[in-house]
Amino acid sequence: MIHRTDPARQAPWQVEMAAAIRDPETLVRVLGLPDTLLAAARRAHEHFPVRVPPAYLARIRQGDPEDPLLRQILPLDLEEAPQPGFSRDPVGDLAAQVVPGVLHKYEGRVLLTATGACAIHCRYCFRRHFPYAKAHAARDRWALATAHLAADPSIREVILSGGDPLTLSDDKLAGLMGALRALPHVKRLRLHTRVPVVIPSRVDDGLLGWLDETPLAVVMVLHINHPREVDEAVVRACGRLRAARVTLLNQAVLLAGVNDDAEVLAALSERVFEAGVLPYYLHMLDRVEGAAHFAVDAARALGLLEVLRVRLPGYLVPRLVREEAGAPAKVPVVTVGAGPGYR
């Protein structure tokens, strides 16, 4: 938790997180955007509030309502339009919850919704309606989560998600690591996070310290959707993580008006690889209520992927996947219909 009354005790990344823009008026003013955007932004903000940290804001072009980075964080009236097939729990998280904050969907892996907090509020977030107040794994100091892990020796990997797990303090994360040490069947820790991208200063000595101390193999899945999100500070943060023996993967979401373009996707793969991050998934939009305007149909997605296969070496071509509630694994998009799952 951030204690704004005592900023002297905060790490620099916590100060940056606390300085995030949290209202549409400030966002529009700081970026020199047209005032005509404000009424719609206020309405959508009431249901899912604005949050943009300064480091990410600095990468958005001034005065450009079509900027692809802005599109990811600007509330629009389109979010309020109901769309058939879009729901508040599009991937079946609540049905997969075995104890509060613990989702057991896939064989050998358990996902912990470690916190409801995020450093940035992406408008397409598939958990924008998730009941974090009642369902996050850290609420009881990880006790229920670790009890579930201890009772099932088939679990080899723990996935930290959220919210964003790297909004937690290093002390809280180290507390979880201490509990995991007692579980010899757990071999890997995976973190799904956007924080090193939107607040690169989060990758500091404290974070690297507890990562270095864990006996688990650590995989960090970053969430980078556009090549302009990777500035030099992000490159440095990725370099420090790689030096700490963290495997870095990227999971991008295919978003209309952001990256549904072969040139942008090719540049994204090249840029993240230059930063030491392997393109892993290109994820179809999870059909969450409020995000229908970001959807790209499967036929177009497959066409984009074919262009990437021609232009890029195979290791730079991400797997095109979707998540389906109740499926035993991510589902590869190989035709316009659904294909078999893979793990």
N, C-alpha and C positions, 0 to 999 in steps of 0.2 A: 504494500500500500504506500502511496506517496503522501508524505506529510508536508504540505506546503508551508506550514508555520515554521519549519526549521530547515530552510534550504541549505544551510551550511553543512548539514549531515547527508545531503543527497549526493549521489554520484552524478557526474556531468550528464550522463544519458537520462537520468531521472529528471534533471532540471529541464532538459530538452523535451522530454515527454510531457512534463507539466506545462510547458510553454506552447503546446499545440493549440492551433486555432479551433474553437469549439462553437462557432456560430456563423451562419451564412453571411451576415453583414460584413464581418471582418474579412472573411474569405474573398468576397467580391471586391471590397475596397483595396485590400493589399495587392490583389492581382490585376487591378485596373479593369475589371470586367463590367459589362453593361448592367446598369441598375435594373433593367427589364428581367434579369434572371432572378431577382431577389424574391418576388412573391412565391414563385414555385419552389425555390430553395427552402424558404421558411416552412412551407407546408410539408414537404418531404422530411425536413429536419425534425419535425415534431415526432415522427414515427421512428426515425433512425438518425441520431444526431451526427453532425459534422465533427470530424476530428482529423486534423492534419498537422504533423510536426513540422517545425521550421526547415529541417534539412531536406525534407521531401518537397515542401512548398517552393524552395529555391530552384528546383528543377523544372517548374511549370512555367511555360511562356507567358509573359505579361500580355494582358489584353486579348487573349485568344480563347474564345469559348469552346473551340473544337480541339484544343490541345488534348492529346491522348492520356496524359497523366492527370489533367484536370477532370476529364470525363470519369475517371475512376473514383473521384471523391466529391464531385459536385452533386448535391441533391436536385432531382428533377421531378416535375409533375408526372412523368411517365411511371414513376415508382408507385403512384397511387392508383393506376389503372388496373383493375382485375383482369387476369389472363387465364384462360382455361389451361389446366395441366401444371400450373405453378402453385406450390403449397408452402406452408410455413416450416415443414420438416421434409425437405425433398429427398434426402438420402437415408431416411429411416433411423436417425440417430437415437431417438427416444425409445424405439422398439429394441434397439441393440444395447441399451443401458442395463447393466447387471447390478450395479450399485451406483449411488450418485457420482457422476463424473467419470464412470468407467464404461467404455463402449467395447464390447467384445463381438466384433463382426467377423473377423477373419481367423483362420486357423493359425495358431502359434504367435499371434500378435494381439496386444490389447492397447487401446487408445485411451489416454487420460485427457479429459478436458480440464487442463490444469488451472485455468483462470478464465474469467469472462472478459478480462481487460485486453485491449489492443492498443498499439501505438498509433494506428491509423484506422479509420473506418472506411473500408472499401464498399462502394454502393452495391456490388454484386455478391456480398458476403452470404454464403449459404447458411450460416448460423446467426443471421441478424435477428431471428426470432427465438433463439434457443434460451431456455429458462435457466440461465447461469446461476441465479441466486440460489436455486435448489439443487443444481447439478454441476458442481465442479469438484474435482478430486482433492484439491488442497484444503477444503473447508474444515476437515477434521485432522489436519496435519498428516494427510495421506494414509490414515489408518485403515479405512475400508478398502482403499485401492490396493494397498500392499497385502492385506489379508486375502483379497481375491487372487492376487498374483501368487502368493505363497501356496494357495490351495490347488493350483493347477500347474503341475510341472511341465506341461506341454508348451507353456508360454515362454518363448525365447526372445521376444522383442517387445519393448515398451515404447509406445509412441506418445510423445507429448504434443498436445495441440491446445486449442482454446476457442475463443480468444487467442492470445499469443503467449506461449510459455516464457518467452524471454522478457516479458514485462514483469515477471516475478523477480524478486531480489535474489542475489547470489546465495544468500543464507537459506532462503526457502528452497531453492533448487538443490543446494548441497544437502539439505535435510532429506529430500527424496533420494538422492544418491546414496546416503547412508543406509536408508531402508532397503534399497535395491541390492546393496552389498551382501545382505543376508540371504539372497535368493540365488543359489548357484545355477539354477536352470535359465536365468535371464542373462543373455549374452550381448544384446544390442540395445542401444538407446537411440531413438530417432526423434528429432525435434522438427516440427513444422513451424516455420517462423517467417515473418516479414520484417522483423525488427532490425536485423543487420542491414537491410536495404533502406528502410525509411529513417532509422537513427543509427548510422554506422558506429557512432561512439559507444554503442552498447557492447561492442566487442572490445572489452578492456581487460586489464590484468585480473580483475576479480572473476569475470566469466571464464577466461582462459585457465585460471587456476583450478576451478572445480572441474572443468572439462579434462584437464590434464591428470587430475587425481582419480577419476573414475576408471575402474578396470574394464568397463564395458567398451565395445566398439561403438563409436559415435557417428551417426549419420545426420546431417542437417539438410533438410529440404527447404530451400529458399523459395520465395514466391515472387518472381520477377516477370512482369508481363510485357515490358517494352524496353528496348535497348537504352533509351534515355534515362531509365531508372538507375543505370549502373554508372555512377560518376567515380571519380578517383578515390573518394573516401570509401565507397563500397568496395572498390578493388582492394584497397589496403586492408579493410576488415576481412575480406575473404582470404587474403594472404595470411593474416594472423591465424585464422581458423585452420587453414591447411597446415600451417607450421605446427599446430597443436594436434595434428593427425586426425582432423575431422574430415570425413568424406562429404563433399558438397554436391548436391543435386538441385536442379531447378524444376519446379512445377509451375508452368504458366497456365492461365485460364484463357481460352479463346473468347475474345470479347469484341462484339460489334463496335466499330468506331474507335477501337484502341489498337488491336493487333490483327485484325482479320484481313491481312494483306501479306502476300508472300515475301515482299521485300522486307517488311518489318520483322516477320518471323525469322527470316534468314539472318538478318542483322542481330536479332536477339540471341540466336544460337551462337553466332560468332562472338558476340560481346560477352556473354556469360562464360563461354569457354576461355576467353582471354583472361577472365578473372579467376579461373581455376574451378569453375562450376560446370558440371556435366548436364546438358539438357536431358531431362528425364521424361516428364509427362507434358503433353499439351492437352489440357483437360477441357472437355466440353462443359459449358455452363451448367451448374447444378440449378435445377428449375425451382428456385426459391421465389416466393411471393415478393414482388417489388423489383425484380431484376430482369423481367422479360425483354426489355429493350436492349439488353446485352447479348441476346441469344443469336447464335450462328447455326444455320441448319447443317445437318450431317453431310449433305452432298457438297456444300461449299467447303466444309472443313476437310473432307477427303481430297478435294481438288487442290487445296492449299498444301496439303501434305505431299501430294504427288510432285508439286513444284519443288518442295524442299528436298525430296529424295533425289531429284535430278541435280539440284544446285549444290548440295552439301554432302560431305562424307557421311557414311552411315551413323557414326558415333555422335554427330551433331543433329540428327533427326530425332526429335522426341517422339514417344509413343502417343498416339491419339487415343484417348480413353474417355469413358464416362463412368460415373458411379450410379448404380441402380440399387434402390432399397431392397435388402434381402439377398442380393447376389453375394456369392462366396468370395469374390475378388473384384478388382476393377475390370470393367468390360472394355475390351479394345473395339474401337470403331473401325471396322474393316469393310463394311458395306453401309448403305443408307440405313439398313436395319441393324439390330443388335447382333453382336458376334459372341463367341465363347469367351469366358473369362480367362485371365491368366494371373499369375501371382508374381 
